[in-house]
Amino acid sequence: MIRTIFVTMPTVAFLLTLLAFVLPTMAELFVGLFFDRLYGIRLWDYRHVPFNYRGYICLPVSAVWGV
């Protein structure tokens, strides 16, 4: 039983970190696209940051969500 807890804890921690990374990033992308397409405004612009996707999301900010 104790061995099972130690085996599954890293897996759970990894999955929670992955979800904390992916879900806010996807929300940021969809909200950014929504406001840009519907209202023609950009709430934020990551075009100057490396590893960005069309200025809506970028890897450094996504990594912060995961931390």
C-alpha positions, 0 to 999 in steps of 0.5 A: 500500500505505501509503495503504491502511494509513492508510485502514484504521487509523482504521476498525480503531481505531473498530471496536475502540473500538466493541467495547470500548464495546458488549461490556462494556456488554452483559455488564454488562446481562446479568449484572445482569439474571441476578442480579436475576431469579435471586437477587433481588439487585442487584450495582450500581445506576445509577438515580441516574446520568443516561442509565441503563437500569433501573439496570443500565447507564448511558452514563457508565460505558459510555463509560469501557469504550470509553476 
